[in-house]
Amino acid sequence: MKLSLYILKDWFDAKGVKILASKMEDETSEPGITGIRLKDKERPELADVFLYITESTDLESEINPVLNTNRCVVCVYKSFYLAVEGNVISIFNESLAAYEFFQLWESSLKDAVYSNSSLQDLVDLAVPVFRNPIFIANWQGRVFAFSREYQNDYFRGTWQHIVKSGRVPLYSIQMLRKSDNYSVVLQGTKAALLSFGELSHRCIGGTLKQANDMHLHIQIMEFQTTVTAGHCQLADIFLNIVSFTHFPGLSTYAQSMSKLFCELLNGKAVPKEELDWVLLALGWENKVPCVLLLFENNHEQLTKESLNGSLDQYIPQGKRLVYDNETLLLLLKSEFDALADELTKLIEPLDFICGVSLPFTEWDTLAERLNQAKLAIHYGQSTNSYIRRCEDFTTAYIHDSLLKITKDLCLCHPAILTLNAYDRENEADLCFTLFQYLRCERNSTITSECLHIHRNTLQYRLKKIHELIQVDMNNPDIREHLMLSYEMIHITER
């Protein structure tokens, strides 16, 4: 295990070593100290992987000129340092003790994982390091392990609920979602220091994505010891080690997220609390608009597996699932908009087409959203786009649906029938020209560009159209009737 100055500072504080000054690494940086050394005066160069212990008077003035006027011991790592009271040998021994303690702790965690120990065993090993209550729960709030030495310390209502009922209150996690750092937790790779809204409570939270969607929520609650950046770095190590475990018993307590979404796709009702927990685990509560993406191709299963792996790797913020042997992805609308170009680059080499539903917030409409994604793929066949949005083809679908119901050409506007007959006799294209002209809001420039003809050619055609038919094109109902009539003729002639 590697140390950091943050972890070492917490160790010194716990041991009563007075910190005089410091220059710390970035809180988000990875611990990088792999050993402790006494600084050699004859070898002034400092390696980037070691922590050096020395008198402040032995330091080069460029590190911190102020320290040269105050005799103290300095722990130096790269260009960062901790200046503390004491003598070099005692601080060296204390630093070495910290290094050996955390090395032993990491080894004990790994040994526990390799011997298939329980989650409770791992929590018990973590308590002496964090010196605060810890619990591990699944995405539905069922608690699998908690620090038992704090079970009678009802310092907070949430902890009392966890101990007595074995469940995490939903409102507790909902309050944590308001923390600025919660997006880090949702990524499932790092822990973050969180606060409970306007309350003074704080904790360190993290998530782990287990097999079969059995996500685990790990929380270290601030009680007897102030949680710090050093604790966050230690929590990252704890999360990383726990991530290598496999607990088959978890699946007996709750269905997977994918199964719940599949039930919604089948049109079944799901318990509201279960859906709330799922959306909370994904960070999609508060009715944030989402979209459903459907991926289709005609290739072998191996290609689909490649797609699934790529989606999990490059778009982890989405929820991928397999339904009816097709790959689906649920994603926030805002994140889809930001990732559309990257998604195109991902699916193009695999020759997949992606259909995108209209945005939605009501999850009981998920089956309809899948149909929208299918419609987008179907209606986008005439395009070269790898991503086809339902919103681009909704009007065409509505028109087709109406025309399938009403195929009686007697309902067509007489003007369209007149133009269609003229086109047949003269091999002209006036009917389609009028349709595009109306579709482009009677803008001649845009219409000529859509038809790929010169503006003068368009004006000639429009003049001919006005000679053949007399209609009030300022009337919106007539314009709509003309456009529907053209599509009615078009669909009957396919």
N, C-alpha and C positions, 0 to 999 in steps of 0.2 A: 504494500500500500504506500502511496505517496502522501506526504504532508503538504500543508500550506501554512502561510503565516497566520491566516485566520484560525485554523485549527490549533496552532501553537499558542496563539494569543489566548484562546479560551482555556487551554491547559494551564498557562501561567496564572490566569485569573483565578482558576479553581485552586491552585496551589499557593496563592497569596503572593505571587511575584509581582512587584509593582511595575507597570508599564509607564515609561517616561515620555516616549515619542514613538511614532510609527509612520511608515509609508508602505501602504498595503497594495497587493495586486488587485486587479479587477475582480469583483465578487463573482463574476460569471466564468472566470478562468478556471481551468482544471488544476488541481494540486500537482506540483511537479518536483517536490523535494524527495530525493531518493536516498539521502544519507546526511549525517551530521559530521562536520569537520571543525577542528581548531584552525584558525587562520595562520598560515605560515608566513612569517615576516620576510623570509628569503624568497618566497614564491607569491608575490602579491596578486597574481591573476586569480580570478574567481570563476570556477566552473558553474554553468547554469543549472546543474542538477543537484548541487549540494547546498546545505545551510551552513554558513560559517559563523563561528562564535569568536569574538575578539573584543579587545578593549576599544573604546571609541577613539582613543588617541592614536590607534594603529591604522585607522581608516584614512583613505585618501580624502582630501578636503572636498572633492567634487561630489561625494555621496551626500554629505550634509555638513556644511561648515559649522553649524551650531553645535553639533555633537562634540566637536574637538575642544570646545571650551568647558564641557561638562563630562567629568570622568564617569563612565558607565560601561555596561556590557552591551554589545550590539549583536543581534542575530541577523545576518545579512543573507539574502537570497536574490540573486540577480541584482537589480537596482533597487530592491525593496528591503525594508529592515524593520526590526523591533528593537528599540532601546529600552533596557530594563535595569533595575537596581540589582546589585549582587556582584559576585566575583566570577571570573571566566570559568573556573572549574565547576562551580556549583550550577551555573546556568547551562554549561555544556552537559553535565550529568542529567539535569532536569529535561533538557531538550532530547537527549538520548532516551530517557525514560519514556517520554511521550511517543517518540518514534517506535520504540519496542512495544509499548502498550497497544498502539493502533495496528501495528503489524500482527500482533497476537490476536487482536479482536477480528481483523479481517480473516485470518486463518481459521479461527473458530467458527465463523459464519460459513465459510466454504466447506469446512469439514461437516457441519450440520446439514448443508445442502446435499453433499455427496452421500451422506448416510441416510438420506430421505427422512430427515427430521420434520417435525410438524411446524406449521406457522407459529404456533405458540412457543416452540423452542427458539425460533429465530427472534421473536419479540423479546423473550427473556434475555437473550444475549445482547440485545440492543439497548436495554434499559440502563445499564451502568454507563454507557457512553453518552446518551442523551439526557439522562437524569430527569425525565419528564414522562408523563403518561403517553403510551403508544397504543394504537389499535390498527388492525387490518380488517377491512370489510370488502364485500363484493359490490358490484355496481347497483345492486338492489338494496344495499344498506345492511345486509346480514353480516354480523361481526364474527370473524373466524378466530381472532386472537386479540388479547389486550394485556397490558402490563398489570399483572395480578397484584403486585405490591401496592398499587394505588387504588385497589378496588373499593376500599372504604373511605377514600378521600373524595367526597362529593363536592368538589370545588366548583363544579359547573353543572348545569342541568343536563347538558348533552352527555357529559361523562357518566352521570348517574343513569341516564337512559341506556347508554351503551352497556354498562355493567349489569343492570337489572333485567333489561329486556333482550340484550344481545343484538340490538339493532341501532343503526345510526339514524337520528331523525332527519327526514328529508329537508326540513327547513334549515338545518344546520349547514348542509352542503350548499343549499341555495344562497345562503348568506355569504359563504366563501366565494361564490361565483362573482361577487362584486369586487373582489380583490384585483388589483391591477396585474398581478403576476399569475393569475389563474390560467392564462393562455399557455404558460410554460407547463403547467400540470397537465393540461389537456393533450399536449403532445406526447405524453407518456414516456419521456426519456430523462427528465430531470425533476428534482424537487424544487419547491419554491416557498419563500416566506410569505404567509398569507395573513390577512386580518379579517375579522368578522364585521364588516361594514363599519357602523359608527361605534361599535363596542370596542373596548380596549383589549379584547381577547386576541391572541395571535397563535399561530401554529405553523408547522412545516407540513406541506401536503405533497403527495405524489401519487401517480397512478401507474399500474402495470397492466399490459394487455396480455392476458393468458390465452391459452388455446380455447377454441370454441366460444370466443367473445366473453369469457369469464374475467372481465376486468376487475382488478383489485385496487382499492383505495387505501393508501397508507397515510396516517396522520400522526404527527408528534405534537402534542398539545402543550403549550406553555403553561407551567404550573410553578414548580419550585426553582427552575433554572431558566434564565432568559434565553430565548432562541436567537441564534446569531447566524451570520453568513458561514461561519465554520460548521455549525450544525447542518446547514443546507448541503455543504460539501460532503459531510459524513452521511447524510441521508441519501445523496446520490450513490455513494458506495453501497449502502444498504439496499437501495432499490435495484442496483445492478446485480447484486448477488442473488437477491430474491427472484429476480427475473429468470434465473436459470432453473428454478424449481418447477415442478409439475405436480399439481394436486388434483388428481382425478375426482376426488370427492366433491369438489366445488360444483360440478355440473348437476349434482343431485339436489341442490338447493334452489336453483333457479334456471329457467330456460335461457338460452342464449339470446343476445340482441337480434341476431339474424333470424332466429325462429320467430321472434315477436314481429319483426317487420314482414316476414313471409305470411304470417297470419293476417296482417293488415292487407297484404296484397291479395289474399284469398277472400277478402271482404268480411273477415271475421272481426268481432269486437274484442278488444283486449282491455284488461283492467287499467283504469286511468292511472293508478299509482305506479304500476309497472312501466307504463309509457312515460310518465314523468321522470322516473329514475333513469330510463334509457336516454331521454333527451338531456337530462342533467349531466349524465356521464359523457355525452358527446358535446355538451356546451350549446345545445340548440333550444333551450327553454325560452320562455318569453315570446313565443310565436314569431321567431325570426324566420323570414322566408327561406325555403329550401327548394331544391330542384332534384328531380330523379333523372339519372343518366342511364341509358341502355346501350350496350355495346354489341354489335352484330358483325359477323363475317361468316364465310363459308369454308373456313379452314379447319384443320385438325384440332383435336383437343389440346395438343401441346402448345399451340399458339394462344389458346384461351388461358392456359396456365401461365404463359409468359405475360399476358396482359394483366392477370390477377396479381402476379408478383410485382409488376411495374406500378400498378395503382397503389398497392400497399406501401411501396417504397417511396414513391415520389408525391403521392397525394394522401398522406396519412391522416389528414384532417377530415377526410371523407369516410363514410361507412360503406364498405364494399360487402355485397352479398351475392349469392348465386340463387336464382329463382327460375324454376322451369328450365334448368340447364343453360340459362343466360346470365351474363355478368351484369349486375346493376351497381350503381354508385349513388348514394345519397350525399348531398353536399349543400352547404349554405350557398344561397344565390350570390352573395357578395364574393365568396371565395371562388365560385365557378367563374364569375366575370374576370377575376384577377388571374385565374389559372387557364383560361381558354386556350391561349396560344401555346402554353406548355403542354396542355393535354393533346393538342393537335400534333405536336412534335412526337409525343409518346405513342399515339395510336397509328399514325401514318405509316411507319415502317412495318407495323404488324398488320396493316391493311384492314383495320377495323373502322366501322362507321358508328358514330355516337349520336343517338337521338336524345334530345333534352326536353323535359316536360315544361309546362308553364310553372312559374313560382307558386308555392303553396305554403300554408301554415296549418291547415287542418289535416291531421294524419289519417283520419278515417276516409280520406279521398285518395289514398295511395294507389289503389287499383286503377282509378281513373288516370292518375299521373303516368302509370306505366303505359296505358293505351295512348296517351298523348306522345310519349317518347317513340312508340311504334309508328304513330302517324307521321311524326317528324321525319323518321327514316324513310317511310314510304313516299311522302310528298317531296322529299328532297332528292329523289332519284335523278331528277333532271339537272341537278347542280353537281359541282365538283367538290363540294365541301365535305370534310370529314366530320365536322360537327354540325348537326342540323337541329335548329331550335324550333319547337312547336309554334312559338309566337310568330315565326315567319310564314307559317302555312295554315294558320287557324282560319283565316278568311276563305282560303281555297277549300278547306275541309267543310266549313259551314255551307258554302255554295254547293258543293258536291252532294252534301246530305240533303239539302233542299231539292236539288234537281233529281236525285234518285227517287224522291217521293213524288215530285211533280214533273212528269215527262211529257205532259200534254203541250204540244207546240202551239196550240190555240191560245195559250196564255202568253206567248211571245209578243213583244211589242211589234206592231206592224212595220215600223221603220226598220227594225233589224231584219225582218223577213224580206223587205224590199232590197236592202243592201246585200243580203246573202244571195238573193236571186241574181242581182247584178254581177256579183263576184263570179258566180258560176258561169254566166253567159259570156263574161268578158275577161275571165282569168285575172280578175283584179283582187285587191286585198283591202277593200274599203271597210268591211265589217270589223276586221281585226284592228284596223287603224282607229276606228271610232272607239272601240273597246279600250285600247291603250291610251287614247287621248283623254277619255273619261277617268281611267284609272290613275293617270298622272295629273289629276286635278285640272285638266284643260291647260296645262303648261306646255306650250309648243316646243320650247327648248328641251325639256326633259323627255317629251314624247318622241321627238326626232332622235334623241340619243338612244332611247329604248328600242326604237324600230331600226336603228342604224341606217337612217336615211337623212338626206339633206333637208334643212328647214324649208327650203323652197318646195321640195317634193311633198313634204307634209302639208304645206299650205295649199298646194294644188289638189291633194286628196280631200282636204277638209272642204274646199270650195265645191268639189264634185259631190261630196256627201250632202251639203246644204242644198244643192240643186235637186237631189233625189228625194230627200225627206224634209219635212217641216215639223220640227219638234222644239219645244221650249227647254233648252238645255240649262236654263237657269233654275229649273225646278228640280230639287234634289230627288224627289220620288221618281220622276221620269228618268233621271240619270241612272238611278239604281235599277229601274225596270229594264232599261236598255242593256246594262251590263249583265244582269241575270239572264236576259233573253239570249244574249250572245253565248253565255256559258251553257245554257240549255241546248242550244243548237250544236255547240261544240261537243257536248257529252253524248248526244244522240248520234253524232257522225263518227264517233271513235270506232 
